[in-house]
């Protein structure tokens, strides 16, 4: 028998090394970045919901003190009712509407029976008091003017009389002398008449 002197086949060459590839970074989430940059409004913070970009409460209820203001509004009117009401109002008038709604909600919480009507009545009473005060001042001014006019007229009459006495002293003396002579003649005539009759 012949010995088999054949050699085993050589092993296959190793595969070439692969280049390390960097994993592609996920695209940045724009919504998350914008949400992290802008905090939620006070209404969404109170309602514990995500504040969207077109939130109708965001321009009117800030993130600092808006939650406390919106709490009163939500307790009295309700968030859905207020949102429907604001959607029916033009954009340039919504701020005034929110201020009015917030004031009415605070007044209703402080006075559950009358609400803001009590404040309106108090202001009306103050207006009436000021009107009565102005009328009183006007009437007092009229009476004061009349009194001053009468007083000035009396003073003017006295001044005129004093001036006439100083300017015409001789006329006054002559008049007094004539009055005295006429009275003496009258008395002599009466004496003569009485003597003749006797």
C-alpha positions in Angstrom: 0.0 0.0 0.0 1.2 3.4 -0.8 1.1 6.1 1.8 -1.0 9.2 0.9 1.5 12.1 1.1 -1.1 14.8 -0.2 -1.3 17.9 1.9 -4.6 19.4 3.2 -5.9 22.4 1.3 -4.9 25.8 2.7 -7.5 27.7 4.8 -9.5 30.5 3.0 -8.1 34.0 3.5 -9.8 36.1 6.2 -12.4 38.6 5.1 -11.2 42.2 4.8 -11.8 44.3 7.9 -14.9 46.4 7.8 -14.7 50.2 8.3 -16.4 51.4 11.4 -19.4 53.5 10.4 -20.8 56.1 12.7 -24.4 55.6 13.6 -26.6 58.3 12.0 -27.9 60.7 14.7 -31.7 60.9 14.8 -33.1 64.1 13.4 -33.8 66.7 16.0 -37.3 67.0 17.1 -38.4 70.5 16.4 -41.6 70.2 18.5 -39.6 69.2 21.5 -37.2 72.0 21.2 -39.9 74.5 20.7 -41.9 73.1 23.6 -38.8 73.2 25.8 -38.1 76.8 24.8 -41.6 78.2 25.4 -43.3 77.2 28.7 -47.0 76.4 28.6 -49.5 79.2 29.2 -51.3 79.6 32.5 -54.5 78.0 31.3 -52.8 74.9 29.9 -50.7 74.7 33.1 -53.9 74.8 35.2 -55.6 72.2 33.0 -52.5 70.1 32.9 -52.5 69.7 29.2 -50.0 70.3 26.4 -50.0 73.9 25.2 -50.2 73.9 21.4 -48.9 76.6 19.1 -52.4 78.0 18.3 -53.6 78.0 21.9 -56.3 80.6 22.3 -55.5 81.2 25.9 -51.7 81.7 25.5 -51.8 85.5 24.5 -54.0 86.3 27.5 -52.9 84.0 30.4 -49.2 84.1 30.9 -47.2 81.3 32.4 -46.4 83.3 35.6 -49.7 84.5 37.1 -52.0 83.3 34.4 -52.8 80.0 36.2 -54.3 81.8 39.2 -56.4 84.1 37.0 -57.6 81.2 34.8 -58.5 79.2 37.9 -61.2 81.8 38.8 -62.4 82.0 35.2 -62.6 78.2 34.9 -64.4 77.9 38.2 -67.1 80.4 37.3 -67.5 80.1 33.5 -65.6 76.9 32.4 -62.7 76.6 30.0 -64.8 75.4 27.0 -67.3 78.2 27.3 -64.6 80.8 27.5 -62.8 79.3 24.5 -66.0 79.3 22.4 -66.7 82.9 23.5 -63.2 84.1 22.5 -63.4 82.4 19.1 -66.5 84.4 18.4 -64.7 87.7 19.2 -62.3 89.5 16.8 -58.7 89.2 17.7 -58.2 92.8 18.4 -61.0 92.8 21.0 -60.1 89.5 22.8 -57.8 91.1 25.3 -60.6 93.4 26.6 -62.9 90.5 26.7 -60.4 88.4 28.8 -60.0 91.3 31.2 -63.7 91.7 31.6 -64.2 88.0 32.1 -61.4 87.8 34.7 -62.9 90.7 36.6 -66.4 89.2 36.6 -65.0 85.9 37.8 -63.1 87.5 40.7 -66.1 89.5 41.6 -68.4 86.5 41.5 -66.0 84.6 43.8 -65.8 87.4 46.3 -69.6 88.1 46.2 -71.4 84.9 45.1 -74.9 86.6 45.3 -74.4 89.9 43.4 -71.0 89.6 41.8 -69.9 92.7 40.0 -73.4 94.2 40.3 -72.5 95.3 43.9 -69.4 97.2 42.6 -71.5 98.9 39.9 -74.1 100.0 42.4 -71.4 101.4 44.7 -70.0 103.3 41.8 -73.4 104.7 40.9 -74.0 105.9 44.4 -70.6 107.7 44.3 -71.6 109.3 41.0 -75.0 110.5 42.5 -73.2 111.9 45.6 -70.8 113.8 43.4 -73.7 115.2 41.3 -75.6 116.3 44.5 -72.4 117.9 45.7 -71.9 119.8 42.5 -75.6 121.0 42.6 -75.1 122.2 46.2 -72.0 124.1 45.2 -73.7 125.7 42.2 -76.7 126.8 44.3 -74.4 128.1 47.0 -72.5 130.0 44.4 -75.7 131.6 43.1 -76.8 132.7 46.6 -73.3 133.9 47.4 -73.3 136.0 44.2 -76.7 137.5 45.0 -75.5 138.4 48.5 -72.3 139.9 47.2 -74.3 141.9 44.6 -76.7 143.3 47.2 -73.8 144.1 49.6 -71.9 145.9 46.8 -75.0 147.8 45.9 -75.5 148.9 49.5 -71.9 150.0 49.8 -72.1 151.9 46.5 -75.3 153.7 47.7 -73.6 154.7 51.0 -70.5 155.9 49.1 -72.6 158.0 46.7 -74.4 159.5 49.6 -71.2 160.4 51.4 -69.7 161.8 48.3 -72.8 163.9 47.6 -72.6 165.4 51.2 -69.0 166.2 50.8 -69.3 167.8 47.3 -72.4 169.9 48.1 -72.2 171.1 51.8 -73.5 174.6 51.0 -76.6 173.3 49.2 -77.3 171.2 52.2 -76.9 174.2 54.5 -79.1 176.4 52.3 -81.8 173.8 52.2 -81.6 173.5 56.0 -81.8 177.3 56.3 -84.7 177.6 53.9 -86.5 174.9 55.9 -85.9 176.8 59.1 -87.1 180.1 57.7 -90.2 178.6 56.3 -91.0 176.9 59.6 -90.5 180.1 61.5 -92.8 182.0 59.1 -95.4 179.3 59.4 -95.2 179.6 63.2 -95.5 183.4 63.1 -98.5 183.1 60.8 -100.1 180.7 63.2 -99.5 183.0 66.1 -101.0 185.9 64.2 -104.0 183.9 63.3 -104.5 182.8 66.9 -104.1 186.4 68.1 -106.7 187.7 65.5 -109.2 185.1 66.4 -108.9 186.0 70.1 
